[in-house]
Amino acid sequence: MTIKQFNASYLVNEDRILFRFNTQDQAEYRLWFTRRVTLFILVGTEHLFVKRLEKTHSLDAVKALAEFKKQAILDASKDQSDAAKVFESGTKFPIGADALLVMDVSCSLISDSEKLAYIPIKKEGELTDAMSIDFLLPGGANLNLKLPENLLHSVRILLDQLRLNAGWGEAVLQEKQSENDDQNLSIKSDQNNSIH
């Protein structure tokens, strides 16, 4: 499956993001992202990018590279014509025409077509620039996307802009050590949460 376009919009009444993407073969996928899922995608992918780059660059260089890539993507999107920005609806809907709520998400780096939950100590060059994102859907279904770095950065910029428009606040990454010393990641919002 080769992704052709993606589109996202924040719907105030739903307090969710409708994320759509289509493929070269006219298939369209529609997903609902909650605040928790959106914040995890943003923080989790950033964490993995930084960890991968830290293997070969200093922390300052990693921050500079991230800012440079973000600005380059923003500049490139401004140069595109308005006609290229129109989202083309698909003719096939493999998971259905209605958007499905993403129940959970996991992100991992890809190394020689294998997903890595953590960054192992390996020789330089074995990690690809792609990332795997698994969306857990209702009923236990799973949708996996393997996105190249440039496309994932574009998705992240769009989601970050929508996060700001929604007023969802910043997410904070917390690393916890479990009893068996595996590294776990959790995301917390910087805003006070209330239940209505």
N, C-alpha and C positions, 0 to 999 in steps of 0.2 A: 504494500500500500504506500503510494507516494503522495504526500500531502501537497495539494495545489494552493489552497488558501485557508486562512483561518479568520474568524470574526468573533468578537465578544461584545456584549453590552450588559450594563448593570440595569436591572429592573427593580425600581424602588419598591413597588408593591410586594414583590417576592423577596426582597432583600437578598438577592442572589445574582450571580453572573450567568448569563446564557452564553456558553462557549460552543461555537460551531466550527467545524472544519470540513473541507471537501477534498476529494482525491482526484487524480488524473482520470480515473474511470467513472467519474460522475457520481460517486458515492458521497453521501453527506452524513455526518455524525453530529448529534446535538446532545450537549451535557449541561447540567446545572452544577455550578460551583458555589458552595457555601463560603462564608467568611473563613471558616477553619481550613477548608480545603485550599482556598486561594492563598492564604497566608503560608500554609505548609509548602505549596508549590514554590512560592517566591523564596522563602528562607531555605528550604531543603535543597533546591537547585543551586542557589548561591553558595551554600556551604560546600557542596560537592565540587563546584567549579573552583572555589578558593583552595580547597584541599588538594585538588589535582594540580593546580598551578604552583602551589607552595613547594611541590616536589622539585621544581626546577627554577623558581624565582623567589626573590625576597618578598615579604609581606607588602612593602611599599610598592614594589613593581606590580604585584598582583592587583592592588587597589587601582593603580594607574591604568593597567591594562583593562580592567573592568569598566572604568569610566570612559576610556577611549572607545571601547567596543559599543557601549551604550550610546555615546554621542554619534558614532559612525552610523549606527542603525537608525537613530532619529533623523540624521541628515539624509540618509538614503530614502527614508519613507517620505520626506518632504519633497524629494525630487521626482517621485512617481506621479504620473498623471492621475487625475480623478477617475478616469475610466478604469484604470487598473485597480482602483480601490473598491470597486463595486463587487460585492460578494455574489458569486454565482451559486444559486441553489442547486442541490444535487437532484438527480432523477431516481436514485436508489437510496434506500435508508436501511443499511444492514442491521442496526439495533433498534429500528423503529423511527417513525416520523416525529413522535413526541420526544422531548428532551428527557433524559434519564438523570436522576440525582446521583452524583458521585458520593458514595458512602465513605470512602477512604481513598487515600492515594499514597503511593510509595515511589521514591526516586532512587535511581542507582546509576553509577557510571557503567560504561560498556568497555570491556576489554576482550578483543578477539571474539566478538559475538557472545560473550558471557556477561551477565549482569553482576556487578560487584556491589554488595551492601556497604562495604567499607573500602578504604584505599589500602591495599596491601603494599608491603615493601617489595617492589619489583624493579626490574631494570627500566630505565627511562624509555619512553616511546611505546610501551605496551598498552597504555590507555588511549582509546580513541577520543575524538572530540564530540562524540555523540553521548546522549543520555537517554536512559529508558525511564518512562513514566508509566506506572500501572495504576489504572483507575478501577477501583472496586465498585461494581454497579449493583443495583438491587437484585436479589435472588442469587447472589454469589458469582455473577458473571464478572469477567475481567477484560478490560480493554487496555492493550499495551501499545504505547507509541515510542518509537525510537527516533528521537529528534536530533538532527545535527545542531551544533552549538549556535550557529547564526540564527537558525529558525527558532530555537529555544529562547535566545536572547530577545527576539522580536515578540514572542509570546509573553515573556516576562515583563517587557516594557508595557505592553497593552494591559496585562493584568494589574501591574503596579499603578497605572493611570486610573483604572477603574476602581482599585482599592482606595485611592485618594479621593475620587469623586464620591464613593460610598461612605467615606468617613470611618473606615474600618480600623484606622490606626496602624501602627507598626507592629510587626511580629518580632519576637525575640527568641533566639535559639538558645536552648539549654541542653547541655550534654550531661547525661546521668550515667553513672556506672552501676550496673546491676550486680547481683550476687555472683554471677559467673563471669564478670569483667567484660561482657560484651558492651559495645558502645551503643547507647540508645539516644535518640534525638526526640525532643518534645518542643512544641511551639507554644508560646504564650503571647497573648495580645497585651499591649501596653495600656489598653483602655480598661476601665472597670466594667465588668460584665454584670448585667442584671437580668432577672427572669421575670417575664410579664405574664 
